Amino acid sequence: DQIRPTSIKVRLLADGVKQKTVELNEDNNWTYTTDPLPKTDDYGNEIEYTWEEVPTDIINGNKETG
């Protein structure tokens, strides 16, 4: 439909620190499964995992879609 991207990149963060970047697209059904991740750091503190989309600077110039 030329509005939605054909792929996006997302970044896995552990306590805010980048761990891995992966590409999601139709070929992988827009999903990614990680290997088992540690629940705690070396000091026994629970690790908070988050995902964030990697920003893109693509602008198509179309006034309706950006």
Disulfide bonds with the S-S distance in Angstrom:
none
